[in-house]
């Protein structure tokens, strides 16, 4: 019997999760990070970057549905979508369920995309071959700094603020995102598990606030992101988008023809009802 132990919270909190591994399918040191893909007993295949679980075949739908459909349905008419990170393809898959004209995915590490397409193909489910998808292998912070054409929704599907994901939590990056989405767009960011990573959420909110008039967060329960609910940051200059009625969301959900396993219009609304300890972290 072989076990993988995730060390993300060990040094600071003395807390870890263990996953029983049947076999190691792949391991490599890319120019940016240490990557492994594991075959587990109970979670299917598992993507690990720098010793941290990024996604598993069994629970990936939870995270990918919420980080994608909350901003997409809140906007209601997104035609151009930018995904920063997301190399496993799960966010791209969910975004392309919507009638978008273009979904641009900017991933710094080509190896993550290639290995996930080969060894975890169900995550992208053909999304990389969709003619509306454009995949660019470059630095996300440089991409948003150099671009002038607008996007309706930006989804930042990054690792935690260490390694290649660290720059995606800076105020400079958020300022450029604000410029690209303008007055009517939405930016959603991965902000960690607040019970253990409260400073990640607080710092992100503080850096978003100078550039957006409506900054908040919503929660989602992903079983393998241990420590309780995780938060996804929300930023927009159109405050009404965060307060849509369940009836409006239901109409949009039906119009798109979504078939989801975690996301629903009811869950969408409820996700913005935050526990007091999370509200305090927002500042």
N, C-alpha and C positions, 0 to 999 in steps of 0.2 A: 504493500500500500504506500503510495506517494502522495504527499500533501504540498500544496502551494500555500504559503502564508504571506498575505499582503501586509506590508510594513508601514503603510501610510501614517497610521496613528500611533505607532508603537513608541517612538522616541518621546513624544510629548504627553501621550495619554496612557501608555501601557495597554493598548487595546489593538487587537488584530482579528482578522477573519481568516479561516482556513478553508481551502477547497480541495476535495479529493481529486487527484489527477490520474486518469487512466494512462495517458501518454502525452509527451510533449511533441506537438506537430511541427513546430518551427521555432527557432530562436536566432536572432541576429542583432548585431550592433549596427544601427543605421548611422548616418552622419549626425543624427540629432538625438537619438535615444536608444535604449535597450528595449527590444520588442520580443515578445513571446506569444505564441498561440498554443493554447492547451486544450486537450480533450478531457473534459471533466466527467465525473460520475453523474452528477445531478443537474448541471447547468448547461450542458452542451459544450460547444467550443467557447473559449474565453480569450479575449484579447487583453494582454497585459503590456503596459508601457512603463518603463522605469520602475518596475515592481508594483504598479498600481493597476487594479482591475479597471478597464475602460468600458467594457461591455461584455455581455454573455448572450448566447443564442436564446436562452430561456427567458430573460427579463428585459432584453433590449427594447422591446416595444413600448415599455412604460416611459422611458426617457425620451425616445425618439418621437413618439406621438405628442408628448406634452411640449417639448421644446419647439416643435414644428407647428402643430395645429393651433396652439394658443395665439401666437402672433398672426398666423395666416388667416384664421377666421376672424380675429379681432379687426384686422385691416379690411378684409372683405373683398378686396379687388386687387390683390398683389399680382403684378405682372412680371416684375424683375426682382429676383431674390438672390441675396448673397449669403453664402455659407462659408464661414471661416473655420477651418479645421474640418472635423467630420470625416476623416479618412476612411472609416469603416463603411460609409455610404448610407447609413440608416436615416440620417436627416434628409439627405438628397432624395431617398426613396419616398419619404413622407411628403416632402414639399411638392414632388412631382405628381402626387395625387390631386393637386389643385390645378386649375386651368392657367398656369403661368406661361409666359412667353419664353422666359429664360431663367435658369437657375445656375448661377456661377458658384463653383466650389473652389476655394483657395486652400490648399493643403501643402504645408511645407515639406512633408515627408512622403515622397513617392512610394517608398517601400511599404508603408501602412496600407495605402490603397491597393497596391499590387498583391500583397499577401492576403488581405481580406477578400479581395475579389476571387482569389484562388482557393482559400481555405475556409472562408466564412461567406460564401456567395449569397446566402439567404438574407443577409443584412441589407445589401444593396438591391437585391431582387431585380436585376436588370437596369437599375437606374443609370448606371454609367454609360449605357448604350442608348439612352433616350436622346433624341436629337435636340431637345430643349436644354440638355445639360452641357455645361462647359467646365472642365476640370483643369485647373492651373496649379502647377507645382511651384509655389513661391511663398515668400514671407507675407503673411496677412497684414502686418502693420505697414509694410511698404506698399502693398497693393492699395489699401484704402487711402494712404497718403497721396498716391499718384493719380487716382481716378477722379474724374469729374462727372461722369454720367451717374444719374441717381438710381437708387434702389428703393423699393417699397418696404422690404423687410430685410433685416440683417440678422442672421442667427450665428452666434459665436459658440461653436461646439468645440471648446478647447479643453485641454488637460488643465490640471490645477496650476496655479501661478508659480511654476518651477520649470526648468528646462525650456523647451521651445515655446511653451504656452505662457511664459511669464510676461512677455511684452503685450499680450492680449488683455491685460488688466490695467494698462496704463492710461492716464488721462489723455495723453496725445492720441492714442488709438481711438478712444471714445469720442474725442472731438472730431476726428475725421469721419467716424461713423455717423455722428449727428449731421455733419455737412452733407453726407450722401443720402440720408433718408429725409432730410428737410422737415417741413412742418407737418406732414401727414403720415410719415413712416413709423416703423417700430424696430427697436433693437432688443434682442433677447440674448442673455449671456448665462453661461454656466457659472454658478457661484458657490459650489461646494455644499457640504453638510454643516449647517450652522451650529449644531451641538458641539462639534469638534473644530470647525473651521469658521467660526464667527467673524474673525478678522478679515477673512477673504470677502465675505458678503459686505461688511462695513466699508472696507476700502473701495470696493467696486462701486457701491452706492455713492460714496463721497466723490469719486472721480467722474461719475456720470452726471451728477446733479448740476454742475456748472454749465452743462451743454444741452440739457433737456428739462422741460418744464414739468414733466410727469415721470417720476422715478419711483419704482417700487420693486416688488418681487412676488413670485408665486412659488408654491411648494409642490413637490411630487415625491412619492415613496417608491424608490428603486431598491429592491431587496439587496443587491450586491454593492450598493453605495452605503456602506455601513455607518451607523450612528444616528439613525432616525431619518426624518424628511430631509431632502436636499432642496436647495433654493435655486431658482432661475431668475436672474435679474431682468427687469422690464424698464425700458426707457423710450419715451416718445414725447413729441411736442403736441400731440393731439390727445388730451386727457380723456375725451369721451370714449376712446377705443378700449380703455381698461374697464369701462363701466357698462358695457353692452348688456342688454337684458338676456335672460335665458331664451326667451322666445326668438329674439333676433339671431342668436347663435344657433338655435335649433333650425331655423330657416336656412341659414348659410351652410350648416352641416349637411342638411338634406340636399341642398342644391348641388353641392360638390359630389355627393354620393359616397361619402366616407363610410368605411366599415372598420371601426377601431375596437381595440380590446381594453384600453385604459381611458383614453380621452372620451369625454362626452361633454355636451354643453353644460350639464349640471356640475360635472367635475371642474370644468373650466372656471365657472363662477366661484366655486368653493375653494379653488386653489389660491385665490387672492385673500382668503380669510386666514390671517397669519396668527400663530401663537404669540402671546405677548413677548416672550424672550426673543423671537425673531423680529418683531416690530421694533424692539429697542435697538437691535443691531442695525436697523435701517438708518438710524440717526435722526 
